[in-house]
Structure formats: structure tokens, C-alpha cells
Amino acid sequence: MQFDWKSYFIFTSKEQKGIVVLGGILSLSLLLHYLLPATPAKLTRFSSSKSNPKAFFYFDPNSLDSIQGMQLGLSKKQMTTLYHYREKGGRFYKKQDLLKWYGLSESQALSLIPWVRIKALDSIHPNQLYPKSNWEKKSALQIDINNPNALDWIRLTGLPAYKVKRILKYQKWSGGFTSVQGLKKVYGISAFDFEMIYPYIKYQPIGQKKMAYQTMRFEDWLSLGLFDEKTVWAILKLRKEKQGRLSWSEMVIHFDLTEAEASVLKKRTNLSN
């Protein structure tokens, strides 16, 4: 029996149409590949989200802070994972333990291992195992944690507007922060955020001397952290109408202050009942 290889290339009209369509799709995909090459943004989406290190230096993963982490090319997510690991009692005992760091790729770990210098754990102060150990350096420009100006917060700390809005809302609701640590209670402010902005914020204790409401300026009323700009203008207008005579109870009722807000107003100003 003679083998007829040509019979394998005989197709029905339906099969021929299918082959043409399939060939067209393959040709079109190849054409698009050359006409529309992958952009850097697209490549970044599929590549690692970690940035390239700005510099290599010796570090101890048991006391590494976010600023150093960024210089080493570590991402915010990787640093947050590290903080959680240390807060739960996790420690690095040898260089190779860096390979166990969840979220750190093997290539990253191998590039960093030569720079790891782990101190004896008994020589490390407990505070050094947490981010706050690196909060010693302060910025020359700082903002009071009870400053109610959103633009100042954004300009100095670099926080996004929606997080600043949450801080100011909590500040007003609570009647003002009593310490820098109080910022941790604000919803959405992570440990990473707190560490990054810590050098740029300060807390100024409320002095014993009360402000005289008769001479308080626009900025003074804002500094209470109780009123927005529109309300402050209303207060100044009311004071003018009453020829400088205001009472604490009148302010509480007129501007519908909460108990906490009323308490702050009484402590910070010389308004009488």
C-alpha cells in the first residue's frame, strides 16, 4: 500500500476557514507585539515592586529603621513586615536568617547578606528592636501635633491629604493630642507612617497661662484645634458685635461644642462661665 502524504493536507472548507482565522489572530498578535512594545510602567507592574538600593552599608536587621531600609531599596511593605516580625519577638541570629524574611526576594537577600552585621542581642537595648529606637534625630523644621493647618501638615510631613484630614478630625474630636504618641490612635496611621513623620512633629504642652479671648487673633483661635476657619471668622464677628464680651457657656451653646471641646476651651482661654 503506497503512503499518500498529500491526504493529510486536504481540508474541508470549514477547516480551511478555521485555519485562516487562527493564522490571522497569530499574525495580529505578533504585529501588536512589535508595534506596541512594553512600556516601563507595564514592565514595572510585572517586575518586582522593590526599588534599587541607593547605597550599600553595614546594618543590623534587628535594629534597621525605615530610612535605612529605603536607602537599601526595601519597600514600605517589606519594612512593615519586618516591624511586625520584631514586635512579635522575632529576631535575626545570623546573616542567613535574612532569607527567612517574608516578602524579601532571594536575590535581594543574597545581595544584602554581605552587609549584615548582627550585634549580640544582649548588647542591644530593648528599644532598639523597635522603630522608635531611630527617632532620636529631629528635623530643624517641626510642626506642633495640635496644629490645625492641613497645608502645614502636608508640606512638612509629606503625608497624603486624606491621612492629614483624619489626623485633624481626630484632633478636633479628642480636644487635642496630649503627646506625640497619641498620633498612633488615628485610624490609618501605620507604624511606618508614624516613624517617617516622627522627626517632623512635636508636642508643646499647654502652658498654665490662659489666652485672653479679648485679644486672641485668628491664628490663636485656630491653634486651639477646636474650630475651622469659617467658625473662627464667626467667633471674631460675634466678639465684635458683643464689644469683646463673651462667656464660656455662650460659646459652648452657640457653636455646639462637645464636652471634650468645651473642656479644652476652658483650659486654654480666660473665658468665664
C-alpha positions in Angstrom: 0.0 0.0 0.0 1.5 3.3 -1.1 1.6 6.1 1.6 -0.2 9.2 0.3 1.1 12.1 2.4 -0.9 14.6 0.4 -4.1 13.3 2.0 -3.0 14.9 5.3 -3.2 18.3 3.7 -6.7 18.1 2.3 -9.2 20.1 4.4 -12.8 20.8 4.2 -14.0 24.4 3.5 -14.9 24.8 7.2 -11.5 23.7 8.3 -9.8 26.0 5.8 -11.8 28.9 7.2 -10.7 28.0 10.8 -7.0 27.8 9.7 -7.3 31.3 8.1 -8.9 32.8 11.2 -6.3 31.2 13.5 -3.5 32.4 11.3 -4.9 35.9 11.3 -5.1 36.0 15.1 -1.5 34.8 15.4 -0.3 37.3 12.8 -2.1 40.2 14.5 -0.7 39.3 18.0 2.8 39.3 16.6 2.2 42.6 14.8 0.9 44.2 18.0 3.9 42.9 19.9 6.3 44.9 17.6 4.1 47.9 17.2 3.2 48.3 20.9 6.3 47.3 22.9 6.0 47.1 26.7 6.4 50.5 28.4 8.4 51.0 31.5 5.2 51.3 33.5 3.9 48.0 32.2 7.3 46.3 32.9 7.2 47.7 36.4 3.8 46.2 37.0 5.1 42.7 36.4 8.5 43.2 37.9 9.4 43.4 41.5 8.0 46.4 43.3 11.3 46.9 45.2 13.5 49.8 44.2 17.2 49.6 43.5 19.4 50.4 46.5 20.6 54.0 46.8 23.7 52.8 48.7 25.0 49.7 50.5 26.2 49.9 54.1 26.6 47.7 57.1 23.3 47.2 59.0 21.7 45.1 61.7 18.3 43.8 60.7 17.3 43.7 64.4 17.5 47.5 64.6 17.1 48.5 60.9 14.8 51.6 60.5 12.7 52.7 57.6 15.0 55.4 56.4 17.9 53.0 56.2 15.6 50.4 54.6 14.6 52.8 51.8 18.3 53.5 51.2 18.8 49.8 50.8 16.0 49.6 48.3 13.5 47.9 50.6 9.8 48.7 50.1 7.3 50.1 52.6 5.6 46.7 52.7 8.8 44.9 53.4 9.7 47.3 56.3 6.2 46.9 57.8 6.6 43.1 57.7 9.9 43.5 59.5 8.4 45.7 62.2 5.6 43.2 62.8 8.1 40.3 62.9 10.2 42.1 65.6 7.2 43.3 67.6 6.1 39.6 67.9 9.5 38.7 69.3 11.2 37.6 66.0 15.0 38.1 65.8 17.8 37.5 63.3 20.6 35.5 64.8 22.8 35.0 61.8 23.2 36.5 58.3 21.5 33.7 56.6 18.3 34.4 58.6 17.7 37.2 56.1 16.5 34.5 53.7 13.6 33.9 56.1 12.3 37.4 55.8 8.8 37.1 54.4 8.4 39.3 51.3 12.1 39.7 50.7 13.1 38.0 47.4 16.0 35.6 47.4 18.0 37.8 45.1 17.5 40.8 47.4 18.5 38.8 50.5 21.7 37.5 48.8 22.7 41.0 47.8 22.2 42.3 51.3 23.7 39.4 53.3 27.3 40.5 52.8 26.4 43.8 54.5 24.7 42.3 57.5 26.4 42.8 60.9 24.3 41.3 63.7 25.1 42.6 67.2 24.8 40.3 70.2 21.2 40.5 71.3 22.1 41.0 75.0 24.0 44.2 74.0 21.1 45.7 72.3 18.8 47.9 74.3 15.2 46.7 74.1 14.1 49.9 72.5 16.5 49.3 69.6 14.4 46.3 68.5 11.6 48.6 67.5 11.3 51.6 65.2 11.3 54.1 68.0 15.0 53.5 68.6 15.7 55.6 65.5 13.5 58.5 66.5 16.4 60.4 68.1 17.1 62.6 65.1 14.7 65.6 64.8 14.2 67.8 61.8 15.0 71.5 62.1 11.5 72.3 60.9 8.8 70.8 63.0 5.0 71.1 63.3 3.1 71.0 66.6 0.9 67.9 66.7 -2.1 70.1 67.5 -1.5 72.4 64.6 -4.9 72.6 62.7 -3.5 73.7 59.4 -3.7 70.9 56.8 -1.3 72.6 54.4 1.4 72.8 57.1 1.0 69.1 57.8 1.3 68.1 54.1 4.2 70.4 53.5 6.3 69.3 56.5 5.4 65.6 56.9 4.6 64.6 53.3 1.5 62.7 54.4 -1.3 62.4 51.8 -4.2 64.8 52.2 -6.7 62.1 53.3 -4.5 61.0 56.2 -4.0 64.6 57.3 -7.7 65.0 57.2 -8.1 62.0 59.6 -5.5 63.5 62.0 -7.2 66.9 62.1 -10.6 65.2 62.6 -9.3 63.1 65.5 -7.5 66.2 66.9 -10.8 68.1 67.0 -12.8 65.2 68.2 -10.4 64.4 71.1 -9.9 68.1 72.1 -6.2 67.9 71.1 -3.3 65.5 71.4 -1.6 65.2 74.8 1.5 63.6 73.4 3.1 62.7 70.1 2.4 59.0 70.7 -1.3 59.9 70.5 -0.9 60.1 66.8 -0.9 56.2 66.8 -4.6 56.2 67.7 -5.6 57.9 64.4 -7.2 55.4 62.0 -5.0 54.8 59.0 -1.7 56.0 60.5 0.5 52.9 60.4 3.7 52.2 62.3 5.6 53.1 59.1 3.8 56.4 58.7 4.4 57.3 62.4 8.1 56.6 62.1 8.5 58.5 58.9 6.8 61.7 60.2 8.1 61.5 63.8 11.2 63.7 63.2 8.9 66.4 61.8 6.3 66.7 64.7 6.5 67.9 68.2 4.2 68.4 71.2 4.1 71.6 73.0 2.4 71.3 76.5 -0.3 73.7 77.2 1.1 76.3 79.5 -0.6 77.4 82.7 -1.2 80.9 81.3 -4.5 81.1 79.5 -5.0 83.1 76.4 -7.1 86.3 76.7 -10.1 85.8 74.4 -10.5 89.6 74.2 -7.2 89.9 72.2 -6.9 86.5 70.6 -6.1 86.7 66.9 -7.4 84.5 64.1 -4.3 82.2 64.4 -4.8 81.9 68.2 -8.3 80.6 67.8 -7.2 78.1 65.2 -4.4 76.9 67.4 -7.0 75.6 69.9 -7.7 72.8 67.4 -11.4 73.2 68.0 -12.6 75.4 65.2 -12.2 75.6 61.4 -11.5 78.8 59.6 -15.2 79.6 58.9 -16.1 79.2 62.6 -13.2 81.4 63.7 -14.4 84.2 61.5 -17.8 83.7 63.1 -16.3 84.0 66.6 -14.4 87.2 65.7 -17.6 88.7 64.3 -19.6 87.7 67.4 -16.9 89.2 69.7 -17.1 92.4 67.8 -20.9 92.5 67.9 -20.8 92.0 71.7 -18.0 94.6 72.1 -15.5 92.0 73.3 -17.8 90.4 76.0 -18.1 86.6 75.6 -18.7 83.8 78.1 -17.7 80.2 78.1 -21.2 78.9 78.3 -22.3 81.1 75.5 -19.5 79.8 73.2 -20.3 76.2 74.1 -24.0 76.6 73.2 -23.6 78.9 70.2 -21.0 76.7 68.5 -22.4 73.3 69.8 -19.2 72.1 71.4 -18.8 68.6 72.8 -17.8 68.1 76.4 -14.2 67.5 75.5 -14.1 70.6 73.3 -15.7 72.7 75.9 -13.1 71.5 78.5 -10.2 72.4 76.2 -11.7 75.9 75.6 -11.9 76.4 79.3 -8.4 75.3 79.9 -6.8 77.3 77.1 -8.7 80.6 77.4 -9.8 83.0 80.1 -13.5 82.7 79.2 -15.6 82.7 82.4 -18.9 81.0 82.9 
